[in-house]
């Protein structure tokens, strides 16, 4: 699937430093990209968030809007949560939607919008029983969870820069 509006939702993991590469890859594949960041990921991009907005033509979102505010982004045709961290996977699977980056895909998958998640975590964190249970729970809800090549990776060994070479290939 390609084309339409893609919400690219990034959690705070190494590949988020190279999010601009993911945006370009998605655009080359024909997607209109809207970026949503977890609050931690937003801190990483804070000095350069305008750059992401300029690349996409849409504001970068990291917080829920206020009740009186209108939606700032067009409706998504698909969502890609990449990179997905263990923290976000466990919260999402437990129904904890305290951030916009978790609330949007948690709702979307139950509205029939295709949601794909591409984890980026190390084997030590992934060994926690809650993480495997979270992945199983997300899949049972209809989330397409796809590990990229070399994932999970050994601690301190993940190739954050190369992540975007294949992350967009996981979209259903």
Order of alpha helices (4+ residues) and beta strands (2+ residues): beta-alpha-beta-alpha-alpha-beta-alpha-alpha-beta-alpha-alpha-beta-alpha
